Amino acid sequence: MNRRVEAAFVVGAPLALAVLEVFHPHPHDLFRLDLGAWMRVHYLQIVLFPLAALALGLLVRDRRGFAAGLCWVGAFVFGVTWVAFDTAAGVTTGILLQAAQASGSPEAWRAPVMAVWAHPIVGGAAAPDSAPPLLAVAGSLAWSIGCLAAAFALRRAGRSWIPVVLLAISGVSFGVFKTHAPPGGPIAFGALAAAAAWLRWEAPG
């Protein structure tokens, strides 16, 4: 990949996702969502999650060793798990909600909608008295590992503290905010974009 194209990608992909996440509706009440915005965001996330994961991996493209390899593993697991998670919890739930609204009796759809939304593996929210959905947890953990491993590898290679701290912020964002809706997603992916931009500014080419 041409270095300038790569630089534009590693900054642009997570930046586009950070901006998109600003418009992610908060699903406090699924049956009162702005479904137009919900579906647009979730269709685009299916593309942008793996692109952001690839951008994270490319930050350590020239590094060798365990930390760089761990970054790639974390990025890959995040991309796979969150596409699956977002397809079910976001797109499938949205399609069911659209059908519920169109039916004229949306309450009749509450059970199937909540069956997906509270599913222990692919759901968007934990059922009462249960652990958070597995794919969401696995993806969040993988993102944290990938970002922190990248931060370690880059610092060990002599890069400055600013992108290292930004990557650490990106890595812990989902754990702190428990969501990729604002503020979790914009901070996580915005911090990655800022770290990538700083690294390219430090070492252009």
Buried (B, 14 or more C-beta within 10 A) or exposed (E): EEEEEBBEBBBBBBBBBBBBBEBBBEBEEBBEBEBEEBBBBBBBBBBBBBBBBBBBBBBBEEBEEEBBBBBBBBBBBBBBBBBBBBBBBBBBBBBBBBEBBEEEEBEEBBEEBBEBBBBEEBBBBBBEEEEBBBBBBBBBBBBBBBBBBBBBBBBEBEBEEEBBBBBBBBBBBBBEBEBBBBBBBBBBBBBBBBBBBBBBEEEEE
